[in-house]
Amino acid sequence: MADPKLDPSIPPGLHLVSAFLAMEPTDSLISIARASGGGLITGRMQRFIWDHCISKAIGEGSSHYLKNFIKKLIFEIESSRITVLDELYEQYAYYMTSFKDDLSGKGNSRICKCISFLFPDGWSGPPSFSKSRKLVVPLHCSLNMLEGDTGCAVWPSSLYLSEFVLSFPDIFSNKSCFEVGAGVGLVGICLSHVKASKVILSDGDLSTLANMKLNLELNHLRADSGMQAGSMQDLNVEAKVEMDNISQVKCVHMPWESATKNELQEFMPDIILGADIIYDPSCLPYLIQVLVILLNQAKACPESQTQNDCDDVCRVEGLDNGSSHGGRKKGPVAYIACVIRNIETFCYFLRLAEQANLTVKDITETLRPMDLLPYMQSYNRSSIRLFDIAGK
């Protein structure tokens, strides 16, 4: 039987609700529901799912996602010879008969999902979420990454970098931070919550930038001003003070290939961040050029090279896992999180960085963030590496 005290504010109920809000794959939701219900999706568990997940998403969430989830949920329950909640049958019948043209998922390429960062007991952090031990970030993002909309997708490295920011707030507090290729703006929103003094989010795609600004407003931040968007009527005085203290956020259109030294030197941040930005060999010389300027390097970026120039060893100073984070002169630093999908492309990046007089250190093991997304089964943290980049 399911726990009669299943509570949406604590695990396992919290994990199920969080996975639903994040629009995790439906198989993951079924798996969490089974585990929470002692191996079966009992009547009590069905009621919990209906009350705290499905009923609250009707008219708000993706009808295509809800239909698929309810379909699989009913199949799972019937397979266990358990009575299905009437509301589940009724809602599924409604979807089957009402939105035949919309439910393919092709009509609306954007969805809104909520990423819930769940902090452990005893954790003390920024006041904006230390009491609830939860930070929920709603995001408009792409439904289909294969249709040229990659800038509006929530990538694994973006989740990892966000966990890193939230796990080590002292690194970013009172610092000016600049994100390269900010995408949906998730990392920037997290930076604002840990009290970075200034947050500058850049991207080279105008549609991505427009979506990013929408996400800032969705999270009570206004692009370029940092002022709150919307009414404060529903917030108490304490919450209002916390929101007033959140750092300013600025959105910048910055294609790497056209970014000039004069433009970039206007920002000169303390910290540069990037998630999954090492992927296109043709863009890497421009990325290195941007990093060199932002890291305040006197030496000019080297001429572009061909990827065939990359050494087989593909090592630069301090790249070994577990290398010390200390021992480096003070100055701007970049934190880049990425999944190494193509070793040749990554080697090319290292070669360019070395010739630009940049050091690249793998700090994945030495600065490991907390697991703040324990419910997200689709998120493979082990595939992501975190690098510290600075001038020699």
Residue, then its C-alpha position, 0 to 999 in steps of 0.5 A: m500500500a502507498d504511504p497514507k502520509l504521502d506529502p507533496s512537500i517531502p520525498p517521495g511525494l516531492h520527487l514525484v511532483s518535481a519530476f512531473l513539473a520538469m516533464e520527465p519521460t513518462d516511464s520515469l514518472i511511472s517508475i517513481a510512482r511505483a516506488s512511492g506506492g510500494g511497487l504498485i500504483t494503488g488507489r491512494m497513489q492515483r489520487f495523489i497523482w491526480d490531486h497534485c500533478i494532473s489536475k493542476a496542469i490541465g489547461e496549463g501544461s502540454s496536452h500532448y505530455l499529459k495525454n501520454f502520461i495518463k495513457k501509460l498510467i492507466f495501462e500500468i494500473e490495469s496491468s496490475r489489476i487495480t481499479v483505475l480512478d474515474e478522473l483518469y479515464e474521463q480526462y483521457a477520454y476528453y483528450m482523445t475526443s477533443f484535441k485530435d489535431d493538436l496532440s501530435g505535439k507539432g502545433n506548439s513547439r514550446i513548452c513550459k517546464c519547472i526545474s525544482f532544485l531540492f536542497p538537503d536538510g541542514w543546508s543554509g544558503p541564500p534566504s530566497f530559498s533557504k527556508s523552503r529548501k527548494l528553488v523552482v525555476p519555470l522555463h519556456c523551452s523547446l519541445n523538439m531540439l532537432e528542428g534548429d531550436t537547440g538554444c531553447a533546450v535545457w541541456p544536461s550541462s546547463l543543469y550541472l552548471s546550475e547545481f554548481v552555482l547553487s552548491f557553491p554560492d560563495i564563489f559567485s556572491n558579489k561577483s560580476c558574472f557573464e554567461v556565454g551561450a546562455g540559452v534558456g537562461l537557467v544558469g543566469i537565474c540561479l546566479s541571481h539567487v546566489k546574489a551575484s552583483k551583476v549577471i550578463l547573459s549572452d547568446g548569438d541567436l535573437s530568437t533564443l535571446a527573446n525566449m531568455k528574456l521571457n524566462l527572466e520575466l517568468n522568474h520575476l526578473r526583468a531583462d536589462s534592469g533586474m527589476q521585478a516583473g508583475s505584482m507583489q500582492d501575493l508576496n509577503v514583506e519578507a519575500k519582497v525584500e529578498m526579491d529586491n536584493i536579487s542581482q541585476v540581469k542583462c541580456v546581450h546579443m553576442p555572436w562570437e564571430s562578430a564580438t569585438k574587443n571594445e564591446l567585450q571590454e565593457f563587461m570585464p566580469d569576474i567570472i565567465l560561465g558556459a554550458d555545452i558550448i564546445y561542440d562546433p569546430s568552426c566556432l571554437p576559434y571565435l569562442i577562444q577569442v571571446l574567452v581571451i578578451l573576457l579573461n583580460q588577456a594581453k596576448a592576442c588570440p592565435e590564428s585559426q587552425t585546422q582540426n587536424d593540427c590537434d595533438d593525439v595526446c590533447r593535454v594542456e597544463g593541469l588537465d588531469n582529473g583531481s588537479s588542484h583548484g588553487g595555486r593560480k594567480k588572482g584574476p577572472v576565471a571561466y567555468i565551462a561544463c560540457v559533455i565531451r561528445n567528440i574527442e577530436t573537437f574537444c582536443y581542438f579546443l584544448r589546442l587553441a586554448e593552449q596557444a592562446n595562453l589559457t590554462v584548462k583544468d578539470i575540476t569535476e572531482t575537486l568541486r563536485p556540486m550537490d545532487l539537487l535534482p535527485y528525481m530527474q532520472s533522465y539527467n546523467r551527471s556522470s557524463i559531464r565534466l567541469f573545467d576551470i579556464a584562466g590566463k597563465 
